[in-house]
Amino acid sequence: MPAAEELSREAKLEEDLAKEKDKFLRLFAEFENYKKRTSKERLELFKTANQEVLQALLPVMDDFDRALAQIAKSEDEALLKGVELIHNKLRDTLASKGLELVDIKAGDAFDADFAEAITQIPAGDDLKGKVVDVVEKGYKLGDKIIRFPKVVIGN
């Protein structure tokens, strides 16, 4: 076999080896990206896995708040204390799962990113464009708002 032919064969083999190395490195990088992406998605899923259950319990919290307000008007101290204990236990349990109240109150400036305006009412200049009343509380799970507070704003 002539030396030139052997040299070209060796060059071809080196070229094929370089191509295969390149394929391997690209495949390896793609796999590493896949692992990072799925790991990130899994973390996000764990953070919001309770979202549906917590959203289903929000109307129960609303009912508890309304019941507590009505029972507070009555004279029955034992009933009020019992309902308060249950209410606090439910609130603390939901908070331990990551549920937080969206902090908004009357007098705050209205921000459509954090609240939903359900109506506007005439108000003085001091309440123009501000929250007049919070009709329904809002909640967030971590940094994500899962139910926007419903508010009345002044115009």
N, C-alpha and C positions, 0 to 999 in steps of 0.2 A: 504494500500500500504506500503510495507516495506521501511525502511529508506534508505537502500542501493540502491534500485531500483529508488527511488526519487532522490538520489544524482547523480546516473549515468545519469538520465534524465536531471537533471539540468546541469551537465557537458557537455552533448551532446548539449543542447541549448546554453550554453556559447561558445562551439566550433563553432557551426553554426553561432552565432552572430559575433565571431571573423573573420570567413571566409567572411561573408557579409561586415564587416567593411573593411577588406583588399581589397575586390573587389571594394567597394565604393572609397577608397583612391586611388587605381590604376586608376580607371575610371576618377576620379577628376583630378589626375596628368596628365593623357593623354589628357583630355580636356584643361587643362591650357597650355600644350605644343602646342596643336592644335591652340589655340587662339593666342599664341605668334608667331607661324609660319605663320599663315594667316595674322596677323598684319604686320609682316616683309615683306611678299610677296606683300601686298597692298602698303606699302611704296615704295618698289622697282618699282612697277607698276606705281605709281604716278610720280616717278622720271624720268622714261623713257617713259611715255605715249606719249610724243610729238616726240619721236625718228623717227617714220616713216615719219611724216609730215616734220620734220626738214631735214631728209635725202633727201626727195623729193625736198626741196628748195635749196639744196647745188648747183646743176647745175645752178640755177638761179643766185646765188651769184657769181659763176665762170663767167657766161656770163656778169654780171654787172662789174666785175673786168676787163675783157677784153675790154668791151665797154668803160669804164672809161679811160683805158690806151690809146685807139685809139682816143677818143675825146680830151684827154689832148694834143695830137699832133696837133690838129686843132687850128685855131685862134679864134674860137667862145667861148668867155668867158662866155656868158649867158648860152649856152648849157652845157658847162662844169660844171658850178655852179649848174644848175638844176639837172643834172644827179648825181652829188656829193651829193646833198641833198637827193635824192631818195635812193641812195646807202647807205648813212649813216643811214637813217631811217630804211631800211630793216635790215642792220647789227645790229643796236641797238635793234630792235624788236626781232630778233633771239637771241641776247645775253640776253635779258630779260627773254627768255624762257629756258636759261641755256646753249646755244650753245657757245663754246669757240674755238678759233683758236689754233691748236697745234703749239706751238712755236718751229719752226725749221727753220734754215737758212743756207745759204752756209757757209762752214767752220766748222760747228758743226760736232762732231764725229757721225758716223752712228750707230744707235741702231735699230735693227730689231724689237724691242718691240714697237717702236714709229713711225716707218716710213717703207715704202715699197720701196725697190730699184727696179727701172724699167730697169736700165742699168748701165754699168760701162764704164768709159772713161779713157784713159791714162791721168795721171796727175802727177805733180811733187811730190816729197817726202812730201812736206808740206800738200798736199791734199789727200795722200794715206789713204783709209779707212774713208774718211770724205765726207760730203755732198758737191757736187760741185754746184748743182742747184736744186731748188724745182720746179718741173713741175706742180704739183697740190697740193693745200693747203689741210691740214688735219683739221678735226674738232672733238671736243669731247663734250659729253653731260654729265656734272658732271665729274666724274672720268673715264668714259668709252669712249674710242675712237670709234666714229661711222663712221669715214672715215679716213684712214691712209694717211698721206701726201705721195705723190709719188715723189721720189727723184732720182737724178743721183749721183753716187758715184765715187770717183777716185780710180784707181788701180795702 
